[in-house]
Amino acid sequence: MAETIFMIHGMWGGPWNFDNFKGYFERQGYRCVAATLRYHDMDPKAAPDPRLGTTSLLDYAADLEREIRALGTKPIVIGHSMGGLLAQMLGSRGLAKALVLQTPASPAGIIALKPSVIRSFWSVQTKWAFWKKPMRQTFGEAAYSMLHLIPADEQKRAYERFAYESGRAACEIGYWFFDPRHASRVDASTVTCPVLVIAGAEDRITPASIVRQVAKKYEPVSTYKEFAGQAHWMMAEPGWQEVAQYQAAWLRQVLDKRA
């Protein structure tokens, strides 16, 4: 029976973020399921659902847990950016056979407010009550923080697909020390499956210095890999095939050990 990969996109994204990787892993014989986070299936040009603004990471995780339990098998979970944090939360609940964290957002306990990260969210953070409103980067912020290694025309096409995101979820990640519910907290002792943590050396919104701390949190079950010449949008950047091939080789190795 084919192994199942459950893919979780990040902020402003959708299952389309994984188009390249989904095709690649399906050709390798995997069954791939790309999730859509709550309220992220709306027309990007339309007004966002106002309920999105107060949607918590805990809401996203609850939705994803239900989807995983309905699969009938324990999957490999691949998460990108905020999806990487959600993958950590799901892994702590025993829902993953293995975790692949691609340029993941960091859980509570890791300070991620580097200058490049603050610049990436500047227009969001300078709006009053952003923590309870739907929000989205400007094109300039997206191009600076995530899309800077892809051609300009591809940047525009990607940005046109960006959904709105939850202000609460963003606040729970960046300002976890103010969150009374500790939504982004992950108990590392409960993550017992193999964990691959991937960073891009050119990433500005989840800098490699932060991603290294995520990998350290899950020692001794974690493997850290940093790709030179890659940034946050590594699933569609030039050279994405190398990233996919590395992940596939790692999965073969860890799954063979567990067989």
Buried (B, 14 or more C-beta within 10 A) or exposed (E): EEBBBBBBBBBBBBBBBBEBBBEBBEEBEBBBBBBBBBBBEBEBEEEBBEEBBBBBBBBBBEBBBEBBEEEEEBBBBBBBBBBBBBBBBBBBBEBBBBBBBBBBBBBBBBEBEBEBBEBBBBBBBEEEEBBEBBBBBEBEBBBBBBBBBBEEEBBEEBBEEBBBBBBBBBBBBBBBEEBEEBBBBBEBEEBEBBBBBBBBEBBBBBBBEBBBBBBEBBEEBBBBBBBEEBBBBBBBBEEBEEBBEBBBEBBEEBBEEEE
